[in-house]
Amino acid sequence: MTRTPLRGRYADPAAVLAAALLVLAAVLVGRHLQDTYRVLFVHWPPLFADWDPHLGPGTPAAVLVGAAVVAYGPALAVRLPWRGLLGAAWGCSLAWTWSLALVDSWQRGVAGRLTRPNEYLSAVGRFHDIPAALRDFTQHIVDGTAAPWPVHVAGHPPAATLTFVLLDRAGLHGGGWAGAWCVTVGSTACVAVVVAVRALTEERLARRAAPFLVATPAAVWVGVSADGYFAAVAAWAVALLALAVTGRSPGWAVGAGLLYGLTCYLSYGLALFALLLAAVLLLGRGGVRARPVLVALLVAGAAVVPCVFTLAGFDWWQGYRLLVTRYYQGIGRIRPYGYWVWANLACTVLVTGPATVAGLRRAGAVLARRRPAPGPELRLALLVGVALLALLIADLSGMSKAETERIWLPFAVWLSAAAAFLPRMRGWLLAQAVLALLLNHLLLTGW
């Protein structure tokens, strides 16, 4: 049996140690900046959270679900039939996310999350006439205008708020239903990533990735934030395109385009998912060459949502330009770019966990080979590499200073797929689950 070189044996722990030191530096430097200058506007930098050790009604369930995923996840991921695996992944993700959210109690952890003054539900009453609200949407983005939108409403295209307006119109009133929507839809993101990894690489890697996508610390923020819902919509856009380019029905390309168009009208920054769609077209170029119509179907699907909103009177580009103005009217102007440009990455470490850090190191090693062998590992490394590239572009833009543990959830779920490269899955899964439990029980997260 070939022995693992010492240098290779310690490479994963070294990567995790470096990431831990990055987090420690972000905590110490952030605490100094906040205590001395009050410029970060977060209470527990780099996370938007408060130090609040606590237990809650979700604690027993969270411990049990985490333990079950660690103990049985790797074996079940191998043995279950494919459709059974997808159902089990969604069910476990739902249980994990709900239990973590309920650690903070029903009101504080779920029902009250989206009803705060800066959140979407505070603006639902202003959409009694939806066409008029869409026509006038950009008139209320900038501070100083008549009745400016709450922060999160102004910070996103109107499809984000319109989602909760439609829930309300359907009779699902209030923060409880809104929170349930975000958790239920957001938890499907793990299934979308597994589907895409299987289509673009191989089933073995998809099965290995599944337990890590379930036990992700990112579930702390999926329950409950609208960004978890955004993450699922973006993930399914990529997954449907992966199915289309690997021989499934061309109609999946239309669905991918529709969801990508919706993604862009849920969050301006998620237009960067065009990079992941381009990566899917590259990885599935054989299927694209065989059926060039796929690209036309993707573009046609992607045009639908923008056309609907444009005809309704909302100008995406104008909205984004006004958002930049609003951003620099507030604390975005004061928060120091020189700190957040690297502290945001520390947030990402906490959201994705040590297994993702080690998996990304291994993905980087695959890409760095002088003559990388074509195969499933290279394809997965390229996919997570493009997701990381999109995240870095968002970081360098300066439009995401703080709160990226929530804002970057759509990218984080793809980074977690890199854990499929890891051996000894149970140890890494345990580290993921313990980190999530510690974050949720020691800190009160908010936004």
C-alpha positions as a Markdown table, in Angstrom:
| # | Residue | x | y | z |
|---|---|---|---|---|
| 1 | Met | 0.0 | 0.0 | 0.0 |
| 2 | Thr | 1.3 | 3.4 | -0.9 |
| 3 | Arg | 2.1 | 5.6 | 2.1 |
| 4 | Thr | 0.7 | 9.2 | 2.1 |
| 5 | Pro | 3.6 | 11.7 | 2.2 |
| 6 | Leu | 3.9 | 13.6 | 5.4 |
| 7 | Arg | 3.5 | 16.9 | 3.5 |
| 8 | Gly | 0.2 | 15.6 | 2.0 |
| 9 | Arg | -0.9 | 14.1 | 5.3 |
| 10 | Tyr | -0.9 | 17.4 | 7.0 |
| 11 | Ala | -2.1 | 19.6 | 4.1 |
| 12 | Asp | -5.7 | 19.4 | 5.1 |
| 13 | Pro | -5.1 | 20.3 | 8.8 |
| 14 | Ala | -2.8 | 23.1 | 7.8 |
| 15 | Ala | -5.5 | 24.6 | 5.5 |
| 16 | Val | -8.0 | 24.4 | 8.3 |
| 17 | Leu | -5.5 | 25.9 | 10.8 |
| 18 | Ala | -4.9 | 28.8 | 8.4 |
| 19 | Ala | -8.6 | 29.4 | 8.0 |
| 20 | Ala | -9.0 | 29.3 | 11.8 |
| 21 | Leu | -6.3 | 31.9 | 12.2 |
| 22 | Leu | -8.1 | 34.0 | 9.6 |
| 23 | Val | -11.3 | 33.9 | 11.7 |
| 24 | Leu | -9.3 | 34.6 | 14.9 |
| 25 | Ala | -7.7 | 37.6 | 13.2 |
| 26 | Ala | -11.1 | 38.9 | 12.0 |
| 27 | Val | -12.5 | 38.6 | 15.5 |
| 28 | Leu | -9.5 | 40.3 | 17.3 |
| 29 | Val | -9.0 | 43.1 | 14.7 |
| 30 | Gly | -12.8 | 43.5 | 14.4 |
| 31 | Arg | -13.3 | 43.8 | 18.1 |
| 32 | His | -10.5 | 46.4 | 18.3 |
| 33 | Leu | -12.0 | 48.5 | 15.4 |
| 34 | Gln | -15.5 | 48.3 | 16.8 |
| 35 | Asp | -14.5 | 49.1 | 20.4 |
| 36 | Thr | -12.2 | 51.9 | 19.4 |
| 37 | Tyr | -13.8 | 53.5 | 16.4 |
| 38 | Arg | -17.4 | 52.1 | 16.2 |
| 39 | Val | -17.1 | 51.7 | 12.4 |
| 40 | Leu | -18.1 | 48.1 | 11.9 |
| 41 | Phe | -21.7 | 48.2 | 13.1 |
| 42 | Val | -21.6 | 44.6 | 14.2 |
| 43 | His | -21.6 | 43.4 | 17.8 |
| 44 | Trp | -19.5 | 40.2 | 17.3 |
| 45 | Pro | -17.3 | 40.8 | 14.3 |
| 46 | Pro | -17.0 | 39.5 | 11.7 |
| 47 | Leu | -20.5 | 38.1 | 12.1 |
| 48 | Phe | -23.6 | 40.2 | 12.5 |
| 49 | Ala | -24.5 | 38.6 | 15.8 |
| 50 | Asp | -24.5 | 39.1 | 19.6 |
| 51 | Trp | -22.7 | 37.0 | 22.2 |
| 52 | Asp | -25.6 | 35.1 | 23.8 |
| 53 | Pro | -25.0 | 31.6 | 25.1 |
| 54 | His | -28.4 | 29.9 | 25.3 |
| 55 | Leu | -30.4 | 26.8 | 24.9 |
| 56 | Gly | -33.8 | 26.5 | 23.3 |
| 57 | Pro | -36.7 | 24.2 | 22.3 |
| 58 | Gly | -34.7 | 23.2 | 19.2 |
| 59 | Thr | -31.6 | 22.1 | 21.0 |
| 60 | Pro | -32.4 | 18.4 | 21.6 |
| 61 | Ala | -33.6 | 18.0 | 18.0 |
| 62 | Ala | -30.5 | 19.8 | 16.6 |
| 63 | Val | -28.2 | 17.5 | 18.6 |
| 64 | Leu | -30.1 | 14.4 | 17.6 |
| 65 | Val | -30.3 | 15.3 | 13.9 |
| 66 | Gly | -26.6 | 16.3 | 13.8 |
| 67 | Ala | -25.6 | 13.1 | 15.5 |
| 68 | Ala | -27.7 | 11.0 | 13.1 |
| 69 | Val | -26.2 | 12.7 | 10.0 |
| 70 | Val | -22.7 | 12.1 | 11.3 |
| 71 | Ala | -23.4 | 8.5 | 12.3 |
| 72 | Tyr | -25.5 | 7.3 | 9.4 |
| 73 | Gly | -25.1 | 9.9 | 6.7 |
| 74 | Pro | -22.1 | 8.4 | 4.9 |
| 75 | Ala | -23.5 | 4.9 | 4.8 |
| 76 | Leu | -26.9 | 5.9 | 3.7 |
| 77 | Ala | -25.5 | 8.2 | 1.0 |
| 78 | Val | -23.9 | 5.1 | -0.6 |
| 79 | Arg | -26.7 | 2.6 | -0.1 |
| 80 | Leu | -29.9 | 4.5 | -0.7 |
| 81 | Pro | -31.4 | 4.4 | -4.3 |
| 82 | Trp | -30.8 | 7.7 | -6.0 |
| 83 | Arg | -34.3 | 9.2 | -5.6 |
| 84 | Gly | -34.4 | 8.0 | -2.1 |
| 85 | Leu | -31.1 | 9.8 | -1.4 |
| 86 | Leu | -32.6 | 13.0 | -2.8 |
| 87 | Gly | -35.7 | 12.7 | -0.6 |
| 88 | Ala | -33.6 | 11.9 | 2.4 |
| 89 | Ala | -31.2 | 14.8 | 1.8 |
| 90 | Trp | -34.1 | 17.2 | 1.7 |
| 91 | Gly | -35.8 | 15.8 | 4.7 |
| 92 | Cys | -32.6 | 15.8 | 6.8 |
| 93 | Ser | -31.8 | 19.3 | 5.6 |
| 94 | Leu | -35.3 | 20.5 | 6.6 |
| 95 | Ala | -34.9 | 18.8 | 10.1 |
| 96 | Trp | -31.5 | 20.3 | 10.6 |
| 97 | Thr | -32.5 | 23.8 | 9.6 |
| 98 | Trp | -35.7 | 23.8 | 11.5 |
| 99 | Ser | -34.1 | 22.5 | 14.7 |
| 100 | Leu | -31.3 | 25.1 | 14.5 |
| 101 | Ala | -33.8 | 27.9 | 13.9 |
| 102 | Leu | -35.9 | 26.8 | 16.9 |
| 103 | Val | -32.9 | 26.9 | 19.2 |
| 104 | Asp | -33.8 | 30.6 | 19.3 |
| 105 | Ser | -37.5 | 29.8 | 20.0 |
| 106 | Trp | -40.4 | 30.1 | 17.6 |
| 107 | Gln | -40.9 | 33.9 | 17.8 |
| 108 | Arg | -37.3 | 35.0 | 18.0 |
| 109 | Gly | -35.9 | 32.3 | 15.7 |
| 110 | Val | -38.6 | 32.0 | 13.0 |
| 111 | Ala | -41.8 | 34.1 | 13.2 |
| 112 | Gly | -40.1 | 37.4 | 14.1 |
| 113 | Arg | -37.2 | 37.2 | 11.7 |
| 114 | Leu | -38.8 | 38.7 | 8.6 |
| 115 | Thr | -41.2 | 41.1 | 10.4 |
| 116 | Arg | -38.5 | 43.5 | 11.7 |
| 117 | Pro | -38.6 | 47.1 | 10.5 |
| 118 | Asn | -35.8 | 46.6 | 7.9 |
| 119 | Glu | -37.3 | 43.4 | 6.5 |
| 120 | Tyr | -39.6 | 42.5 | 3.6 |
| 121 | Leu | -42.8 | 42.0 | 5.5 |
| 122 | Ser | -42.8 | 45.5 | 6.8 |
| 123 | Ala | -43.5 | 46.7 | 3.2 |
| 124 | Val | -46.1 | 44.1 | 2.2 |
| 125 | Gly | -48.9 | 46.6 | 3.0 |
| 126 | Arg | -47.5 | 49.0 | 0.4 |
| 127 | Phe | -48.1 | 46.5 | -2.4 |
| 128 | His | -51.9 | 46.6 | -2.3 |
| 129 | Asp | -51.7 | 47.7 | -6.0 |
| 130 | Ile | -48.9 | 45.6 | -7.3 |
| 131 | Pro | -48.5 | 47.2 | -10.8 |
| 132 | Ala | -48.4 | 50.7 | -9.3 |
| 133 | Ala | -45.8 | 49.5 | -6.6 |
| 134 | Leu | -43.6 | 48.1 | -9.4 |
| 135 | Arg | -43.8 | 51.3 | -11.5 |
| 136 | Asp | -42.9 | 53.4 | -8.5 |
| 137 | Phe | -40.4 | 51.0 | -6.9 |
| 138 | Thr | -37.2 | 52.9 | -7.9 |
| 139 | Gln | -38.7 | 56.2 | -6.6 |
| 140 | His | -38.4 | 55.0 | -3.0 |
| 141 | Ile | -34.9 | 53.4 | -3.0 |
| 142 | Val | -32.7 | 56.3 | -2.1 |
| 143 | Asp | -32.9 | 57.8 | 1.4 |
| 144 | Gly | -34.5 | 61.3 | 1.3 |
| 145 | Thr | -37.2 | 60.4 | -1.1 |
| 146 | Ala | -40.8 | 60.2 | -0.1 |
| 147 | Ala | -41.4 | 57.1 | 2.1 |
| 148 | Pro | -38.1 | 55.3 | 1.3 |
| 149 | Trp | -38.2 | 51.5 | 1.3 |
| 150 | Pro | -36.9 | 49.6 | 4.4 |
| 151 | Val | -33.2 | 48.6 | 4.0 |
| 152 | His | -33.7 | 45.0 | 2.7 |
| 153 | Val | -36.5 | 46.0 | 0.4 |
| 154 | Ala | -34.5 | 48.8 | -1.1 |
| 155 | Gly | -31.4 | 46.5 | -1.3 |
| 156 | His | -33.1 | 44.0 | -3.7 |
| 157 | Pro | -35.1 | 44.0 | -6.9 |
| 158 | Pro | -38.8 | 43.8 | -6.3 |
| 159 | Ala | -39.2 | 40.0 | -6.8 |
| 160 | Ala | -37.8 | 39.5 | -3.3 |
| 161 | Thr | -40.6 | 41.5 | -1.6 |
| 162 | Leu | -43.2 | 40.4 | -4.2 |
| 163 | Thr | -42.7 | 36.8 | -3.0 |
| 164 | Phe | -43.9 | 37.7 | 0.4 |
| 165 | Val | -46.7 | 39.8 | -1.0 |
| 166 | Leu | -48.0 | 36.9 | -3.0 |
| 167 | Leu | -47.7 | 34.6 | 0.1 |
| 168 | Asp | -49.8 | 37.1 | 2.0 |
| 169 | Arg | -52.3 | 37.3 | -0.9 |
| 170 | Ala | -52.6 | 33.5 | -0.8 |
| 171 | Gly | -53.6 | 33.7 | 2.9 |
| 172 | Leu | -50.3 | 32.8 | 4.4 |
| 173 | His | -50.0 | 35.9 | 6.5 |
| 174 | Gly | -47.2 | 36.9 | 8.9 |
| 175 | Gly | -43.7 | 36.0 | 9.8 |
| 176 | Gly | -44.4 | 32.3 | 10.6 |
| 177 | Trp | -45.5 | 31.5 | 7.1 |
| 178 | Ala | -42.8 | 33.6 | 5.6 |
| 179 | Gly | -40.2 | 31.8 | 7.7 |
| 180 | Ala | -41.6 | 28.4 | 6.8 |
| 181 | Trp | -41.4 | 29.4 | 3.1 |
| 182 | Cys | -37.7 | 30.3 | 3.4 |
| 183 | Val | -36.8 | 27.2 | 5.3 |
| 184 | Thr | -38.8 | 24.8 | 3.1 |
| 185 | Val | -37.5 | 26.2 | -0.2 |
| 186 | Gly | -34.0 | 27.0 | 1.1 |
| 187 | Ser | -33.5 | 23.4 | 2.2 |
| 188 | Thr | -33.9 | 22.2 | -1.3 |
| 189 | Ala | -30.6 | 23.9 | -2.3 |
| 190 | Cys | -28.7 | 20.9 | -1.1 |
| 191 | Val | -30.7 | 18.6 | -3.5 |
| 192 | Ala | -30.1 | 20.9 | -6.4 |
| 193 | Val | -26.3 | 20.9 | -5.8 |
| 194 | Val | -26.3 | 17.0 | -5.5 |
| 195 | Val | -28.3 | 16.8 | -8.8 |
| 196 | Ala | -25.9 | 19.1 | -10.6 |
| 197 | Val | -22.8 | 17.3 | -9.3 |
| 198 | Arg | -24.1 | 14.0 | -10.4 |
| 199 | Ala | -25.0 | 15.3 | -13.9 |
| 200 | Leu | -21.7 | 17.1 | -14.4 |
| 201 | Thr | -19.3 | 14.7 | -12.7 |
| 202 | Glu | -20.3 | 11.3 | -11.4 |
| 203 | Glu | -22.7 | 9.7 | -9.0 |
| 204 | Arg | -20.0 | 8.7 | -6.5 |
| 205 | Leu | -19.0 | 12.3 | -5.9 |
| 206 | Ala | -22.6 | 13.5 | -5.6 |
| 207 | Arg | -23.3 | 10.9 | -3.0 |
| 208 | Arg | -20.2 | 11.8 | -1.1 |
| 209 | Ala | -21.1 | 15.5 | -1.2 |
| 210 | Ala | -24.7 | 14.9 | 0.0 |
| 211 | Pro | -24.1 | 14.5 | 3.8 |
| 212 | Phe | -21.9 | 17.6 | 3.9 |
| 213 | Leu | -24.6 | 19.7 | 2.1 |
| 214 | Val | -27.1 | 18.5 | 4.7 |
| 215 | Ala | -24.9 | 19.2 | 7.8 |
| 216 | Thr | -23.6 | 22.5 | 6.7 |
| 217 | Pro | -23.3 | 25.3 | 9.2 |
| 218 | Ala | -24.9 | 27.5 | 6.6 |
| 219 | Ala | -28.2 | 26.1 | 7.8 |
| 220 | Val | -27.9 | 28.5 | 10.8 |
| 221 | Trp | -28.7 | 31.3 | 8.3 |
| 222 | Val | -31.0 | 29.5 | 6.0 |
| 223 | Gly | -33.3 | 29.4 | 9.0 |
| 224 | Val | -34.5 | 32.0 | 8.7 |
| 225 | Ser | -33.5 | 34.5 | 6.1 |
| 226 | Ala | -34.7 | 35.2 | 2.6 |
| 227 | Asp | -31.2 | 34.6 | 1.3 |
| 228 | Gly | -31.8 | 30.9 | 1.9 |
| 229 | Tyr | -34.7 | 31.0 | -0.5 |
| 230 | Phe | -32.6 | 33.0 | -3.0 |
| 231 | Ala | -29.9 | 30.3 | -2.7 |
| 232 | Ala | -32.3 | 27.5 | -3.7 |
| 233 | Val | -33.6 | 29.4 | -6.7 |
| 234 | Ala | -30.1 | 30.0 | -8.0 |
| 235 | Ala | -29.0 | 26.5 | -7.2 |
| 236 | Trp | -31.9 | 25.0 | -9.2 |
| 237 | Ala | -31.1 | 27.2 | -12.2 |
| 238 | Val | -27.7 | 25.6 | -12.3 |
| 239 | Ala | -29.0 | 22.1 | -11.7 |
| 240 | Leu | -31.6 | 22.3 | -14.4 |
| 241 | Leu | -29.0 | 23.5 | -16.9 |
| 242 | Ala | -26.7 | 20.7 | -15.9 |
| 243 | Leu | -29.5 | 18.2 | -16.6 |
| 244 | Ala | -30.2 | 19.9 | -20.0 |
| 245 | Val | -26.6 | 19.7 | -21.2 |
| 246 | Thr | -26.1 | 16.1 | -20.1 |
| 247 | Gly | -28.8 | 14.6 | -22.3 |
| 248 | Arg | -32.0 | 15.3 | -20.5 |
| 249 | Ser | -34.9 | 17.1 | -22.1 |
| 250 | Pro | -34.0 | 20.5 | -23.7 |
| 251 | Gly | -36.9 | 21.9 | -21.7 |
| 252 | Trp | -34.7 | 21.9 | -18.7 |
| 253 | Ala | -32.7 | 24.7 | -20.3 |
| 254 | Val | -35.8 | 26.9 | -20.5 |
| 255 | Gly | -36.4 | 26.2 | -16.8 |
| 256 | Ala | -32.8 | 27.1 | -16.0 |
| 257 | Gly | -33.2 | 30.4 | -17.8 |
| 258 | Leu | -36.5 | 31.2 | -16.1 |
| 259 | Leu | -34.9 | 30.6 | -12.7 |
| 260 | Tyr | -31.8 | 32.5 | -13.5 |
| 261 | Gly | -33.9 | 35.5 | -14.6 |
| 262 | Leu | -35.9 | 35.2 | -11.3 |
| 263 | Thr | -32.6 | 35.0 | -9.4 |
| 264 | Cys | -31.4 | 38.3 | -10.9 |
| 265 | Tyr | -34.7 | 39.9 | -9.7 |
| 266 | Leu | -34.4 | 38.5 | -6.2 |
| 267 | Ser | -30.9 | 39.9 | -5.6 |
| 268 | Tyr | -28.7 | 42.2 | -7.8 |
| 269 | Gly | -25.5 | 40.4 | -6.8 |
| 270 | Leu | -26.7 | 37.0 | -7.9 |
| 271 | Ala | -26.4 | 38.1 | -11.5 |
| 272 | Leu | -22.9 | 36.6 | -10.9 |
| 273 | Phe | -24.5 | 33.2 | -11.2 |
| 274 | Ala | -24.0 | 33.7 | -14.9 |
| 275 | Leu | -20.5 | 32.5 | -14.2 |
| 276 | Leu | -21.8 | 29.1 | -12.9 |
| 277 | Leu | -24.1 | 28.8 | -15.8 |
| 278 | Ala | -21.2 | 29.4 | -18.2 |
| 279 | Ala | -19.2 | 26.8 | -16.3 |
| 280 | Val | -22.0 | 24.3 | -16.8 |
| 281 | Leu | -22.1 | 25.0 | -20.5 |
| 282 | Leu | -18.3 | 24.5 | -20.6 |
| 283 | Leu | -18.4 | 21.2 | -18.7 |
| 284 | Gly | -21.4 | 20.0 | -20.8 |
| 285 | Arg | -20.0 | 21.4 | -24.1 |
| 286 | Gly | -20.4 | 18.0 | -25.7 |
| 287 | Gly | -24.1 | 18.1 | -25.2 |
| 288 | Val | -24.2 | 21.8 | -26.3 |
| 289 | Arg | -22.5 | 20.9 | -29.5 |
| 290 | Ala | -24.9 | 18.1 | -30.1 |
| 291 | Arg | -27.9 | 20.4 | -29.4 |
| 292 | Pro | -26.9 | 24.1 | -30.0 |
| 293 | Val | -30.6 | 25.0 | -29.4 |
| 294 | Leu | -29.9 | 24.6 | -25.7 |
| 295 | Val | -28.2 | 28.0 | -25.5 |
| 296 | Ala | -31.1 | 29.7 | -27.3 |
| 297 | Leu | -33.6 | 28.0 | -25.0 |
| 298 | Leu | -31.5 | 29.2 | -22.0 |
| 299 | Val | -31.4 | 32.8 | -23.2 |
| 300 | Ala | -35.1 | 32.7 | -24.1 |
| 301 | Gly | -36.0 | 31.5 | -20.6 |
| 302 | Ala | -33.7 | 34.0 | -19.0 |
| 303 | Ala | -35.4 | 36.9 | -20.8 |
| 304 | Val | -38.9 | 36.1 | -19.5 |
| 305 | Val | -38.7 | 37.5 | -16.0 |
| 306 | Pro | -36.7 | 40.7 | -17.0 |
| 307 | Cys | -39.3 | 41.3 | -19.7 |
| 308 | Val | -42.2 | 41.0 | -17.3 |
| 309 | Phe | -40.7 | 43.4 | -14.8 |
| 310 | Thr | -39.6 | 45.8 | -17.4 |
| 311 | Leu | -43.0 | 45.9 | -19.0 |
| 312 | Ala | -44.4 | 46.4 | -15.5 |
| 313 | Gly | -42.3 | 49.5 | -15.1 |
| 314 | Phe | -39.3 | 48.4 | -13.1 |
| 315 | Asp | -35.8 | 49.2 | -14.5 |
| 316 | Trp | -33.2 | 46.8 | -13.1 |
| 317 | Trp | -30.2 | 48.9 | -14.1 |
| 318 | Gln | -31.7 | 52.1 | -12.6 |
| 319 | Gly | -32.6 | 50.2 | -9.5 |
| 320 | Tyr | -29.0 | 49.0 | -9.1 |
| 321 | Arg | -27.6 | 52.4 | -9.6 |
| 322 | Leu | -29.9 | 53.9 | -7.0 |
| 323 | Leu | -29.1 | 51.0 | -4.7 |
| 324 | Val | -25.4 | 52.0 | -4.9 |
| 325 | Thr | -26.4 | 55.5 | -3.9 |
| 326 | Arg | -28.5 | 54.2 | -1.0 |
| 327 | Tyr | -25.7 | 51.9 | 0.1 |
| 328 | Tyr | -23.2 | 54.7 | 0.4 |
| 329 | Gln | -25.8 | 57.0 | 2.2 |
| 330 | Gly | -25.7 | 54.6 | 5.1 |
| 331 | Ile | -23.3 | 52.5 | 7.1 |
| 332 | Gly | -21.9 | 51.1 | 3.9 |
| 333 | Arg | -20.0 | 54.3 | 3.5 |
| 334 | Ile | -18.5 | 54.0 | 7.0 |
| 335 | Arg | -17.7 | 50.3 | 7.2 |
| 336 | Pro | -14.0 | 50.0 | 6.3 |
| 337 | Tyr | -13.3 | 48.2 | 3.0 |
| 338 | Gly | -9.8 | 47.4 | 4.2 |
| 339 | Tyr | -11.2 | 45.2 | 7.0 |
| 340 | Trp | -14.2 | 43.7 | 5.4 |
| 341 | Val | -12.5 | 42.6 | 2.2 |
| 342 | Trp | -10.7 | 39.9 | 4.1 |
| 343 | Ala | -13.0 | 39.5 | 7.1 |
| 344 | Asn | -15.9 | 38.6 | 4.7 |
| 345 | Leu | -13.8 | 35.5 | 3.9 |
| 346 | Ala | -13.6 | 34.7 | 7.6 |
| 347 | Cys | -17.4 | 34.8 | 7.6 |
| 348 | Thr | -17.4 | 32.3 | 4.7 |
| 349 | Val | -15.2 | 30.0 | 6.7 |
| 350 | Leu | -17.7 | 30.0 | 9.5 |
| 351 | Val | -20.6 | 29.5 | 7.2 |
| 352 | Thr | -19.1 | 26.6 | 5.2 |
| 353 | Gly | -17.0 | 25.0 | 7.9 |
| 354 | Pro | -13.7 | 23.2 | 8.1 |
| 355 | Ala | -14.7 | 20.4 | 5.8 |
| 356 | Thr | -15.3 | 22.9 | 3.0 |
| 357 | Val | -11.9 | 24.5 | 3.7 |
| 358 | Ala | -10.1 | 21.2 | 3.4 |
| 359 | Gly | -12.2 | 20.2 | 0.3 |
| 360 | Leu | -11.4 | 23.5 | -1.4 |
| 361 | Arg | -7.7 | 22.8 | -0.8 |
| 362 | Arg | -8.0 | 19.5 | -2.4 |
| 363 | Ala | -9.9 | 21.0 | -5.3 |
| 364 | Gly | -7.2 | 23.6 | -5.7 |
| 365 | Ala | -4.6 | 20.7 | -5.8 |
| 366 | Val | -6.6 | 19.0 | -8.6 |
| 367 | Leu | -6.6 | 22.3 | -10.6 |
| 368 | Ala | -2.9 | 23.0 | -9.9 |
| 369 | Arg | -1.6 | 19.8 | -11.4 |
| 370 | Arg | 0.6 | 20.4 | -14.4 |
| 371 | Arg | -1.3 | 18.0 | -16.5 |
| 372 | Pro | -4.7 | 17.5 | -14.7 |
| 373 | Ala | -6.3 | 14.3 | -15.8 |
| 374 | Pro | -9.7 | 14.9 | -17.3 |
| 375 | Gly | -12.3 | 13.2 | -15.2 |
| 376 | Pro | -15.0 | 13.7 | -12.6 |
| 377 | Glu | -12.6 | 15.2 | -10.0 |
| 378 | Leu | -11.4 | 17.9 | -12.3 |
| 379 | Arg | -14.9 | 18.7 | -13.3 |
| 380 | Leu | -16.0 | 19.1 | -9.7 |
| 381 | Ala | -12.9 | 21.2 | -8.9 |
| 382 | Leu | -13.8 | 23.5 | -11.8 |
| 383 | Leu | -17.4 | 23.9 | -10.7 |
| 384 | Val | -16.5 | 24.8 | -7.1 |
| 385 | Gly | -13.6 | 26.9 | -8.3 |
| 386 | Val | -16.0 | 29.0 | -10.4 |
| 387 | Ala | -18.3 | 29.4 | -7.4 |
| 388 | Leu | -15.4 | 30.6 | -5.4 |
| 389 | Leu | -14.4 | 33.0 | -8.2 |
| 390 | Ala | -17.9 | 34.5 | -8.2 |
| 391 | Leu | -17.7 | 35.0 | -4.4 |
| 392 | Leu | -14.4 | 36.7 | -4.7 |
| 393 | Ile | -15.7 | 39.1 | -7.3 |
| 394 | Ala | -18.6 | 39.9 | -5.0 |
| 395 | Asp | -16.1 | 40.5 | -2.2 |
| 396 | Leu | -13.9 | 42.8 | -4.2 |
| 397 | Ser | -16.9 | 44.9 | -5.4 |
| 398 | Gly | -17.2 | 46.4 | -1.9 |
| 399 | Met | -21.0 | 46.1 | -2.1 |
| 400 | Ser | -21.0 | 43.3 | 0.6 |
| 401 | Lys | -19.3 | 44.7 | 3.6 |
| 402 | Ala | -20.6 | 42.6 | 6.6 |
| 403 | Glu | -23.5 | 40.3 | 6.8 |
| 404 | Thr | -22.0 | 38.1 | 4.1 |
| 405 | Glu | -22.7 | 35.0 | 6.2 |
| 406 | Arg | -26.3 | 35.6 | 5.0 |
| 407 | Ile | -25.8 | 37.4 | 1.7 |
| 408 | Trp | -23.4 | 34.8 | 0.3 |
| 409 | Leu | -25.4 | 31.7 | 1.1 |
| 410 | Pro | -26.1 | 31.1 | -2.6 |
| 411 | Phe | -22.4 | 30.7 | -3.2 |
| 412 | Ala | -21.7 | 28.9 | 0.0 |
| 413 | Val | -23.8 | 25.9 | -0.9 |
| 414 | Trp | -21.7 | 25.3 | -4.0 |
| 415 | Leu | -18.4 | 25.6 | -2.1 |
| 416 | Ser | -19.7 | 22.9 | 0.3 |
| 417 | Ala | -19.7 | 20.3 | -2.5 |
| 418 | Ala | -15.9 | 20.4 | -2.4 |
| 419 | Ala | -16.1 | 18.2 | 0.7 |
| 420 | Ala | -16.8 | 15.3 | -1.6 |
| 421 | Phe | -13.0 | 15.1 | -2.1 |
| 422 | Leu | -12.4 | 14.3 | 1.6 |
| 423 | Pro | -11.6 | 10.8 | 3.1 |
| 424 | Arg | -12.8 | 9.8 | 6.5 |
| 425 | Met | -16.2 | 11.5 | 6.1 |
| 426 | Arg | -17.5 | 11.0 | 9.7 |
| 427 | Gly | -14.7 | 13.1 | 11.3 |
| 428 | Trp | -15.2 | 16.0 | 8.9 |
| 429 | Leu | -19.0 | 15.7 | 9.3 |
| 430 | Leu | -18.7 | 15.8 | 13.1 |
| 431 | Ala | -16.6 | 19.0 | 12.8 |
| 432 | Gln | -19.3 | 20.6 | 10.6 |
| 433 | Ala | -22.1 | 19.7 | 12.9 |
| 434 | Val | -20.3 | 20.8 | 16.1 |
| 435 | Leu | -19.4 | 24.2 | 14.5 |
| 436 | Ala | -23.1 | 24.8 | 13.5 |
| 437 | Leu | -24.3 | 23.9 | 17.0 |
| 438 | Leu | -21.7 | 26.1 | 18.6 |
| 439 | Leu | -22.5 | 29.1 | 16.4 |
| 440 | Asn | -26.2 | 28.7 | 17.0 |
| 441 | His | -26.0 | 28.2 | 20.8 |
| 442 | Leu | -23.2 | 30.8 | 21.6 |
| 443 | Leu | -24.4 | 33.6 | 19.3 |
| 444 | Leu | -27.7 | 35.2 | 18.5 |
| 445 | Thr | -27.5 | 35.7 | 14.8 |
| 446 | Gly | -29.4 | 38.6 | 13.2 |
| 447 | Trp | -29.5 | 41.1 | 10.4 |
